[in-house]
Amino acid sequence: MVLGTGTTRSDPPAPKGNTRVRDNRGVVNSDVVLGEDWVSPEASDADVRRKRERRGYLTLNRSPLARKIITFNLIGLLILVGGVFYLNPFRDSLTAQRVSGLNSEAGLIANVFEAQMPRNAPVSLASGDGINPQATLDALSLSRGVTVFVYDGAGQQVANRSGPAIELDRPEGGNIITGALNSIWNATSRLLTPGNLEFTGADGKDLADALVPNVAPGTTPTATGVDAAGEKLFAVAAPIMQGETLMGSVAVASAAGEIDSLVRKEREQVLQMFVIAILVSIGLSLVLASTIANPLSDLAAAAEIGRDRNVRKLAPGRVRIPDLTGRPDEIGRLSGALRGMVAALYDRIEANEQFAADVAHEIKNPLASLRSAVGTMRVAKREDQREKLLDVIDHDVRRLDRLVSDISNASRLDSELVKEEEDQFDLLHMLTNLTDYLGQEAASKGVEFITDLPRQPIMVYGLEARLAQVFVNLITNAISFCEEGDAVRVWVRKRDNRVLVVFEDTGPGIPEQALTKIFNRFYSERPPGQFGDHSGLGLAISKQIVEAHGGVIWAENIRPTEADITSEPLGARFVVGLPI
């Protein structure tokens, strides 16, 4: 008796079956996808090609997704630019600096008047008693663009003078966008500075007149106004004191449009950048929209064509999903997933059609035998002939019953593998129980049963009952091919991230032409005495269960080391590889 030495061939290539291998030829090696940068199918469906030609590059009217991309990008940009104008610190800082300067200048002028007043003599600014307001004001050096007003204690203007004029850069005709932004700024500035007085249609004198009633010792009220041309101007006031007595006030007004001229230049620069950013954003949005929306539209169109064909009950052949797997992004993954799903669906349909054809063929054989036996019984005269025909009928009925049961189990296997919960279990513990039980069956047939299992547990994640079904089938098959004096060996070896479970026997081996067929449904290579005792589904079911666990299964003949492959085999070997 000779058994294999335990050496097995390396893991075979991935099984053909329903496995799909991604073709990486033509894949774009890029992390950035722009425009139509994807791998288009050469044999794309004609309907998809026609829709793509009608669609063109810019399809805002037909693509809600493209419109959303552009709209959301523009909204973000508008909010950013609006925030720049709304929270612009440039104008605030200029205004604060200008008002501070006016306050200082008004205080200095008031100090000059206070210094020229006699301390203990009565003073009247209106009559010039004790001090000449206009002469005092004329003797001062005023800042550029300011106008100074002097008031007596009753609020009557007694003197005024303007400083050197400022040449302002005023746009001719105005700018609609700038004017709109100025209006928005003026409205919001009132909310930001609620403590200031603001007047519309006023000039410097009106602002100064309005501030005089608010002047009090120790206060410097301010006012903001807009003249008839819409230009901003400021005014501040300071009290003129003689000791503790309020004798009058000094008001200083800025030139109209002084701040607006500076702010206008800045806003126009921001607007120029804003227009450029708008154009760039729209262009990039269109490119992004075509990169996302167009391939999604192709995928949706292909899926809709398949749906419409099914609704119309046409027979156009396979639906082709565009191959966008060359894209290194989620759309490429989606395309690959859809193509895999469609391929798996068609493979399942074809497998079901083939399975139905095979079932019909397998059932017809025992039915034909039954029909022949029943027809022969009608004309059989001898009792021994009738008994022989009854044996044939009984054998064919049992064969049909076994065939229907196996077909039922095979048809439910896919759904049951999905529904059942996987768990972790000790593979060696399960194999020990099986070999102890099946070893008795082998001994009753005169077959020696040998096990070689490691001592340490091997934990496997999967369906224990289903894998036990595979091992039982392989062991019983090995025993069925053995005669008295033969041997069956079961051994296990752990290899890195997988475990190999090997079943060997010293039976007649497997014909070379059958090595690639024994895992097909309804294929059976049995001795003549076992005809009809097996449905030919056992190995096909075993292969399906093993592959569902991410493993592989293959069969080979045991031959002497370095012997001629044409020599007689010493037995058969089945290997199951499972991940751990």
LUMTI-662545 format. One record per residue (C-alpha): y, z, x; residue in one letter. Coordinates in steps of 0.05 Angstrom, whole numbers, padded with zeros to 5 digits, always signed. Each point is the difference from the previous one (the first is absolute). Layout:
N
YZXa ...
This chain:
580
+00000+00000+00000m +00067-00021+00029v +00068+00021-00026l +00070-00021+00021g +00031+00037+00058t +00060+00020-00042g +00048-00049+00031t +00039-00040-00050t +00047-00057+00006r +00075+00013-00001s +00037+00000-00066d -00003-00069-00030p +00061-00038-00021p +00031+00017-00067a -00044-00024-00057p +00021-00064-00033k -00011+00018-00074g +00066+00016-00034n +00036+00019+00063t +00065-00035+00013r +00028-00008+00070v +00074-00010+00006r +00019-00064+00036d +00057+00017+00049n +00013-00071+00021r +00071-00020-00013g +00023+00072-00008v +00073+00010+00018v +00004+00052+00055n +00066+00029-00023s +00024+00066-00029d +00059-00033-00035v -00010-00050-00056v +00058-00045-00019l +00006-00053-00054g -00065-00039-00010e -00033+00030+00062d -00071+00008-00026w -00065-00038+00004v -00004-00046-00061s -00068-00024-00024p -00016-00071+00018e -00043-00009-00062a +00048+00036-00047s -00008-00011-00074d +00039-00061-00024a +00035+00041-00055d +00024+00051+00051v +00027-00056+00045r +00037-00032-00058r +00031+00066-00020k +00021+00013+00072r +00033-00069+00004e +00038+00011-00065r +00021+00070+00022r +00038-00020+00063g +00029+00051+00048y +00052+00035-00043l -00027+00019-00068t +00046+00055-00026l -00005-00026-00071n -00076+00004+00001r -00012+00061+00043s +00021+00068-00028p -00024+00032+00065l +00048-00044+00042a +00058+00018-00046r -00016+00074+00006k -00003-00004+00076i +00068-00034+00005i +00031+00045-00053t -00024+00065+00032f +00023-00023+00069n +00069-00017-00027l +00005+00066-00038i -00013+00039+00064g +00052-00040+00037l +00051+00008-00055l -00011+00075-00002i +00009+00003+00075l +00065-00040+00000v +00026+00038-00061g -00015+00065+00036g +00038-00025+00061v +00062-00013-00043f -00007+00061-00043y -00010+00048+00057l +00043-00037+00050n +00027+00053+00049p +00049-00050+00030f +00049+00002-00058r -00008+00074-00010d +00016+00014+00073s +00060-00047-00001l +00026+00032-00064t -00010+00070+00026a +00035-00017+00066q +00058-00034-00036r +00010+00058-00049v -00004+00050+00057s +00052-00039+00038g +00046-00003-00061l -00009+00075-00010n +00020+00013+00072s +00060-00046-00004e +00024+00030-00066a -00007+00070+00029g +00039-00019+00063l +00057-00031-00041i +00002+00062-00044a +00004+00043+00062n +00059-00042+00025v +00038+00013-00065f -00017+00074+00002e +00024+00005+00072a +00069-00030-00018q +00012+00047-00059m +00045+00060+00010p -00040+00064-00008r +00048+00042-00041n +00046-00052-00031a -00013-00035-00066p -00030-00070+00006v +00000-00058-00050s -00038-00063+00017l +00029-00036-00060a +00073+00010+00021s -00012+00001+00074g +00025+00071+00005d -00025+00030+00065g -00041-00062+00019i +00007-00076-00008n -00070-00024-00022p +00011-00075+00011q +00032+00010+00069a -00056+00046+00021t -00052-00050-00025l +00035-00058+00034d -00002+00037+00066a -00076+00005-00001l -00049-00049+00031s -00049-00018-00055l -00070-00028+00006s -00015-00073-00016r -00012-00016-00072g +00023+00066-00031v +00055+00015-00050t +00031+00070-00001v +00032+00030-00063f +00040+00065+00000v +00008+00041-00065y +00042+00060-00017d -00026+00062-00034g +00010-00032-00069a -00044-00060+00019g +00057-00049+00007q -00004-00051+00057q +00056+00011+00049v -00021-00046+00058a -00051-00052+00020n -00016-00043+00059r -00056-00048+00021s -00032-00006+00068g -00014-00065+00037p -00040-00050-00042a -00074-00014+00013i -00026-00072+00000e -00062+00002-00044l -00054-00053-00001d -00001-00018-00074r -00050-00054-00023p +00030-00058-00038e -00028-00006-00070g -00048+00057+00011g -00076+00001+00003n -00039+00009-00065i -00056+00039+00031i +00047+00042+00042t +00044+00013-00060g -00060+00021-00041a -00023+00047+00055l +00070+00029+00005n +00001+00014-00074s -00068+00035+00004i +00024+00040+00060w +00064+00021-00035n -00039+00023-00060a -00049+00041+00042t +00053+00028+00046s +00030+00036-00059r -00066+00036-00009l -00005+00016+00073l +00071+00028+00005t +00014+00034-00067p +00052+00046+00030g +00051-00055+00013n +00048-00030-00050l -00006-00075-00010e +00048-00047-00033f -00007-00073-00019t +00057-00050+00005g +00042+00049+00041a +00039-00008+00064d +00018+00050+00054g +00059+00029-00038k -00041+00011-00063d -00053+00038+00039l +00053+00042+00035a +00034+00016-00066d -00066+00021-00030a -00015+00047+00058l +00066+00039-00002v -00017+00044-00060p -00064+00021+00036n +00035+00023+00064v -00004+00074+00012a +00006+00045+00062p -00059-00009+00045g -00027-00063-00036t -00002-00073+00020t -00022-00039-00063p -00024-00072+00008t -00003-00059-00047a -00036-00067+00001t +00024-00061-00037g -00011-00074-00010v +00060-00047-00003d +00006-00061-00045a -00036-00043+00052a -00059+00048+00001g +00015+00027+00069e -00013+00073+00016k +00055+00047+00023l +00006+00074+00014f +00054+00053-00005a +00005+00072+00023v +00054+00053-00011a +00022+00062+00039a +00048+00055-00022p +00068+00013+00034i +00008+00075+00004m +00061+00045+00016q -00034+00065+00015g -00042+00013-00062e +00041-00046-00045t -00023-00071-00018l +00061-00044+00013m -00031-00068-00009g -00057-00044+00022s -00017-00059+00044v -00048-00055-00023a -00030-00052+00046v -00032-00064-00029a -00043-00050+00038s +00007-00075-00003a -00041-00033-00056a -00064-00033+00024g +00001+00032+00069e -00071+00028-00008i -00024-00058-00043d +00016-00050+00054s -00045+00035+00050l -00056+00013-00050v +00003-00072-00025r -00015-00027+00068k -00060+00046+00007e -00026-00017-00069r +00006-00074+00012e -00041+00007+00063q -00052+00040-00039v +00001-00053-00054l -00013-00055+00050q -00060+00038+00027m -00021+00013-00072f +00000-00074-00017v -00039-00016+00062i -00050+00056-00016a -00006-00026-00071i -00018-00070+00025l -00048+00027+00052v -00032+00047-00052s -00009-00056-00050i -00030-00045+00053g -00048+00052+00025l -00017+00020-00071s -00018-00072-00016l -00045-00003+00061v -00031+00067-00018l -00009-00022-00072a -00034-00064+00021s -00044+00038+00048t -00022+00049-00054i +00009-00035-00067a -00027-00069+00018n -00068+00022+00027p -00007+00049-00058l +00017-00057-00047s -00055-00042+00032d -00050+00057-00007l +00020+00011-00073a -00002-00075-00015a -00071-00005+00029a -00023+00060-00041a +00033-00027-00063e -00033-00068+00010i -00068+00035+00002g +00017+00041-00062r +00024-00061-00038d -00062-00039+00019r -00044+00055-00024n +00038+00004-00066v -00006-00075-00011r -00074+00003+00019k +00007-00056+00050l -00045-00009+00060a +00047-00018+00058p -00038+00033+00056g +00023+00059+00042r +00070+00029-00005v +00032-00002+00069r +00044+00058+00020i +00051-00020+00053p -00019+00024+00069d +00058+00043+00024l -00041+00043+00046t +00040-00025+00059g +00058+00044-00023r -00001+00068+00036p +00025+00038-00061d -00022+00025-00069e +00002-00070-00031i -00050-00024+00052g -00044+00060-00017r +00008-00015-00075l -00019-00073+00011s -00061+00020+00040g -00020+00051-00053a +00009-00049-00057l -00039-00054+00037r -00055+00051+00015g -00001+00022-00073m -00004-00072-00025v -00053-00018+00051a -00040+00063-00018a +00008-00017-00074l -00025-00071+00010y -00057+00025+00044d -00019+00050-00053r +00002-00054-00054i -00042-00047+00043e -00048+00057+00017a -00007+00016-00074n -00012-00073-00016e -00052-00005+00055q -00030+00066-00021f -00006-00024-00072a -00033-00064+00023a -00048+00038+00045d -00017+00049-00057v -00014-00058-00046a -00044-00033+00052h -00038+00065+00016e -00012+00016-00073i -00024-00070-00016k -00058+00007+00050n -00036+00058-00034p +00019-00028-00069l -00032-00066+00018a -00062+00037+00024s -00002+00040-00064l +00008-00062-00043r -00056-00034+00038s -00046+00061-00006a +00014+00009-00075v -00013-00074-00012g -00064+00002+00039t -00025+00061-00038m +00002-00041-00064r -00054-00046+00027v -00039+00049+00044a -00070+00012-00027k -00032+00047+00051r +00017+00074+00002e +00007+00002+00076d +00052-00055-00004q +00039+00039-00052r -00002+00062+00043e +00026-00039+00059k +00057-00029-00042l +00017+00069-00026l +00006+00025+00072d +00047-00057+00015v +00042+00016-00062i +00002+00074+00019d +00021-00017+00071h +00055-00047-00024d +00026+00051-00051v +00003+00054+00054r +00034-00050+00046r +00051-00016-00054l +00012+00074-00013d +00010+00014+00074r +00044-00061+00007l +00045+00019-00058v +00006+00072+00025s +00019-00023+00070d +00050-00052-00028i +00032+00054-00042s +00006+00047+00060n +00029-00055+00043a +00051-00022-00052s +00025+00072-00008r +00002+00015+00074l +00072-00023+00014d +00031+00041-00056s -00043+00061+00017e +00019-00002+00073l +00074+00002-00020v -00008+00056-00051k -00043+00047+00041e +00034+00052+00043e -00013-00003+00075e -00014+00064+00038d -00020+00023+00069q -00073+00016+00012f -00050+00010+00056d -00035-00067+00011l -00058+00031+00040l -00014+00052-00055h -00006-00056-00051m -00044-00043+00045l -00045+00060+00015t -00014+00011-00074n -00014-00074-00011l -00047-00008+00059t -00038+00063-00018d -00013-00028-00069y -00012-00073+00018l -00043+00020+00060g -00052+00025-00049q -00001-00068-00034e -00010-00034+00067a -00056+00048+00019a -00036-00014-00065s -00001-00074+00020k -00024+00015+00070g +00067-00017+00032v +00026+00045+00056e +00071+00025-00015f +00044+00019+00060i +00070+00030-00001t +00048+00009+00057d +00062+00036-00025l +00054+00038+00041p +00004+00075-00006r +00075+00004-00012q +00026-00017-00070p +00035-00066-00011i +00053+00004-00054m +00013-00064-00040v +00051-00013-00054y -00026-00039-00060g -00047+00000-00059l -00062+00038+00020e -00043-00023-00058a +00017-00074+00012r -00015+00003+00074l -00065+00037-00016a -00017-00059-00045q +00010-00047+00059v -00044+00041+00047f -00055+00008-00052v -00001-00075-00011n -00004-00015+00074l -00055+00051+00013i -00042-00021-00060t +00008-00073+00021n -00024+00017+00070a -00060+00037-00028i -00017-00057-00048s -00005-00049+00057f -00046+00045+00041c -00075+00004-00004e -00046+00056+00020e +00010+00017+00073g +00071-00026+00003d +00060+00046+00011a +00071+00010-00026v +00054+00032+00042r +00068+00026-00023v +00050+00020+00054w +00075+00016+00003v +00050-00007+00056r +00074+00019+00002k +00046-00051+00033r +00073+00021+00008d +00031-00010-00069n -00063-00023-00036r -00072+00018-00012v -00060-00047+00003l -00059+00013-00046v -00059-00044+00021v -00065-00015-00040f -00057-00033+00038e -00070-00020-00019d -00059-00034+00033t -00012-00047-00058g -00001-00076+00003p +00075-00005+00014g +00050-00046-00034i -00004-00075+00004p +00057-00028+00041e +00024-00044-00057q +00004+00061-00045a +00043+00044+00045l +00064-00029-00030t -00026+00000-00071k -00034+00067-00012i +00065+00032-00023f +00012-00053-00053n -00012+00017-00072r -00070-00015-00028f -00025-00022+00068y -00068+00030+00015s -00046-00013+00059e -00065+00036-00019r -00073-00007+00015p -00039-00039-00053p -00032+00063-00027g +00068+00030-00017q +00028-00059-00039f +00041+00021-00060g +00001+00074+00020d +00072-00003+00025h +00063-00030-00031s +00033-00018+00067g +00062+00041-00016l -00014+00062+00042g +00028-00025+00066l +00059-00034-00034a +00018+00066-00034i -00009+00038+00066s +00047-00048+00035k +00052+00008-00055q -00003+00076+00004i +00004+00002+00077v +00060-00048+00001e +00034+00042-00054a -00003+00058+00050h +00032-00043+00055g -00066-00009+00036g -00046-00057+00020v -00073-00015-00009i -00043-00052+00034w -00073-00017+00012a -00037-00025+00062e -00069-00007+00028n -00029+00046+00053i -00023-00040+00060r -00026+00019+00070p +00056+00009+00051t +00024-00067+00027e -00056-00036-00038a +00005-00070-00027d +00034+00001-00068i -00054-00046-00026t -00053+00053+00013s -00030+00039-00057e +00044+00059-00020p -00026+00071+00008l +00034+00022-00065g +00066+00001-00037a +00062+00042+00011r +00056+00016-00049f +00064+00031+00026v +00053+00035-00041v +00066+00016+00034g +00048+00049-00035l +00068+00025+00022p +00009+00075+00013i 
